[in-house]
């Protein structure tokens, strides 16, 4: 590469990147469960450290963690799966009711001399498609979780390897004396980001589910899980998560409850995203809104539904890796939101 000119070197890098992405796209059925297992292992690593403080053997700690993951996962899978099945059966009726509500709003606007073509507007803006998009994301994620045994098995081996990961990375980078502190910062930043983001997402999902349960909105567990998953996608994710809950509250409870749900979601995401999360994480890990949107499209195209749900964490890993190298800091700045990093 050193003998190539700048243009040729860029072309070789782009060609290599294209080949790698094409390979990832073709092997997504294998790579996606592995990526999901890696994220679960990273999230569980602080819990492994917690058990280590009480001198609990590593093998026993991993068994306890896997039992906890399995119990929670199977319980949620049962609840969400049944809710998703029931909701899918009623979805045609909900779509019809939504169109009736939509037509009623158009007729009300016509009384104030605001003339809108009903058929054209419904064809361009079908509220039922918004619910379809949210449920399709849950269905796609559930399809990946069908490989639960493979994912859990991979998590077990990753947790056993976790304490040696830092040393292996140093050796791979020809740094056996552990002098490259940016490697440790990189690994620690990923662990910290995913752990904090997961706790904030759990809080968001719990608060959203509690609000919907109090208002007696149907399938509140389903929408709570959706709020938890989509909270990994800032700004856009909270909007997608709120739409089906707001529309369903409008149909099953009434306009007042629908308005309360909308205000509740805005309040929850404002508090979690702008107060709690920055307090523990710092604003330096933020991405620009444009990068969030583009990463959603890119990772969704590359890895499917799981890629969309993990688009921001995956982009954050790329950004943290770029920040750890002098050559990549300018690109990390371009991916960021322009705020000064808080140490």
N, C-alpha and C positions, 0 to 999 in steps of 0.2 A: 504493500500500500504506500510505503514511503516514496517509491519511485514514480508514482502516478501523479499527474497534475491535479490541481484542485477540483476541476470540473469532472475529470474521470473518477477521482476518488468519491465524489458526491454521487455519481451515477452508480458506482459499484455498491456504495452503502444503501442507496435506494433500492437497487435490484435485490440485494441481500435481504433487506427488510420486507420487500414484497414476497419473496420466496418463503420467509419465516411466517408471515401472516397467512399466506395461502396454506402452509402446512398446519398451522393452528386451526384454521377454519375447517379443514378436512378432518382433523383429529379432535374436533370439539367434543364429540361424545365421550372421549377418554379424558380429555383435559379438564372439562367442566367439573366432574366429580372430584378430581384431584385439587383443583383450585378451591372448591367449596370445602374440602377437607382441610386444606391449608389454612383457610380463614378460621374455621372452627378450632383448629389446633392453636393458632395464634391467640384467639380469644380466650381459650382455656388455659393458656400458659401461666397467666397470673394466678389462677386458682391452684395450679400445680406448685407454684412458689409458695403460696399461702399454706398449703399442707406441709411443705418442706420445713416451714418454721416450727412446726410442732413435731418434727422428727418422724413423720409418718413415712414409711417406705414408699419409694417411687412407684413400685408395682401396685401397691394397695391404693395409692392416690389416683393413679390412672384408672383403676377399676371403679373407684368411687365416682370419678368424673364421667366416665363412659356410662355408668348406671344412671347418673343424673341426666346426662344428655339424652339417653334412650327413653327414660321415663317421661321427661318433658316433651321430647319430640314425638313420641307415640301418642301421648295424651292430646297434644295440639293437633297432630295429624288426624286423629279420630274425630275431634270436634270440628276442625276446619273442613275435613273431607266430607263429613255428613252435611255440614252447612252449605258447602259448595255444591253438593249434589242437589239438595233441596232448592237452593237458590237458582240453579240452572233450569230446573223444571218450571219454576215460576217466572223465569226471565221473559218469556214471550208476553205474559200478562203485564209485567212491569213495563215493558217497552211500549205496549199499546196504551197503558195509562199515562205514560210520559208524553206520548204524542198527543193524547187528548188534552193534557195540561198545557202543552206547547201551543196547540191550536187555540185554546181558550185565551192564552196570553196575546196571541196575534189578533184575535177578535176584540179583545179589550183595547189593544193599541189602535185598531181601526176606528173605534168610537172617538178617539182623539185625533182623527185625520192622519194617523200614521199607517199608511197602506203598505202591506208586505204580502208578497206572494207566498201562501202557505206551503204549497208543494215544493217550490224551489228552495225555500228556507229549510224545510225538513230534510230535503236531499243533501243540502250543504252542511247542515248542523243537526245531526241526529243525536239527541241526548242518550238514546239507548246504547250508542256505540261507545260512549264514555264508560259505561258500566262494563260493557264487553271487554274493553281494553284492560281494565283493572282485574277482572276475573280471569282473563286469558293469562295475565302475568302470574297469578296464583296457580293456575292449572299447569303452566309451564314449569314453575318452580317445583310443584308437586311431582311432576314427571321426572325431574332430576333426582328428587329424594326417594324415588323408587329404588335407586341403587344404595339404599341406606346402609346395608351390610358392608359394602365396599368402602363407603365413605367413613364409617366408624372404624373399620379395620385400618384404613390409612391414617386416621386421626391417632389411633393407638401408637402406631410406629413413629409418627411425627412427634408425639409427646415424649417418647423414649429418646428421640434424637435431639430434642429441643435444647438441652443443656450444652450439647457439643456443637451446636450450629455456629456460634460465634467463632470458635476455634477453627472449625472447618473452613469458614469463609476467609479467615486470615491466612490459613495455609494455602487456599486456592489462589489468593492474591499475592502469594510469595511474601508474606509478612508473618513468619513464625514467631517473632518476638512481640507480637501484638502492639505495634507502635502506631498502626493506622486507626486513630481514635474515631475517624468519620465512619468506619465500618460499624463500630459499636453504637454510635449515635444513630446510624441508619436503622439497625435492627431494633434498637430501643424505641425509636420514633414510630416504627410500624406497630410494635406491640402496644404502645401507649395510645396511638390513634385509634386502632381497632377496638381496644378494650373500652375506651371512653365513649366512642361512637356507639358501641353495642349497648352500653348501659343507658345512654341518652335515648337510644331507639326503643329500648325496653320500657323506659319511663313514658315515652311518647305513646307507644301502643297501649300501655296500661291505662293512661289517662283518657285516651280516645275511647277505649272499650268501656271504661267506667261511665263516661259521659253518655254513650249510646245506651248502656244498660239502664241508667237512671231515666232516660227519656223513652225507654221501651221500644227502641228501634230494632227491627228484625236482624238476625245474624250479626249481632254486635261482636262476637268472637272473631268472625271472618274479617270484619273491617278493622278490628284491633290488630290482628296479625298483618294485614295489609299496611296499616300505618307504621308498624314496626319495621317491616321490610323496606318500605319506600322511604323511610326516614334516612336511609343511607344515601339517598339522592336529594341534596339540598334544594330548596325552592320548588323545583318541578315535582319532586316526589310527594311533598305534602299536599300539593294541589290535586294530583292524581288520586291520592288516598282519600281526600275529602269529598270528591265529586260523588262517588256511589253512595256514601253515607248520607250526604245532604239530600240527594235525589230520593233515596229510599225513605228517609224521614218525611219528605214532602208527601210521598204516596201513602205511607202507612200510618203516619201520626198526624201531620198537618203542617201548614206553612209556618206557624210559630215555632214548632219543634225543629223544622228545617233551618230556620234562621238561627236558632240557638246552637244547633250543631255546627253551622258555618262559623259563627262567632267563637264557639268553643275550640274548633280546630285551629283557627287563626291565633287564638290566645295560647293554646298549648304549644304550637310550633314557634311562636314568637318567644315565649319564655324558655323553651328547651334550646332553640337554635341561637338566640341572641343573648341569653343571660347565663344559663347553666353550662352549656357546652363551651363557650369561650372562656368561662371562668376556670375550667379544668384543663382545657386543651390549648388555649391561647389562639389568637387570630392568625398567627403565622402559617397555619396549615390550611388556610382557606384557598379555594379555587375561584376564579372568576366565573360569573354566571354563564358566559359564552362557552367556557371550557367545560362546565358541567353539562350543558346541553349537547355539545359536540361529543363528549365522552360517552354520554348516554346512547347516542346514535352509533358511535364506533364500536363500543364493547357489545352493544346489543346485536349489531350485525355480525361481529366476530364470534360471540359465545352464546347468543340467544338470550333467553329470559334471565338466566343467572348473570350473564354479562351486564344486562341492564341494571339489575339490582345491586351488583357489585361494581358498577362503572366508576363511581367516585372513589371507593377504597382502592381499586386497581390504579386509577389515575394518581391517587395520593401516593401510592408506593413508587410510581414512576417519578413523581415530583420530589419525594424525599430522597430517592436514589440520585437524582440530578443535583439536588442541593448538597449531597455529600461529595461531589467532585467539582473542582474549579472550572473544568471545561463546560459543565452542564448547568452552572448556576444561572446563566443568562436565560436559558430555556425554562428553568424552574420559575424564574421571575415572570416570564411571559405567561406561564400557566397560572400564576397566583392572582390574587385579587387586588394587588397594589398596596397592601397594608404592610407595615413594618413588622417583622417577625418578633414575637414575644418569647424570650428564652425562659 
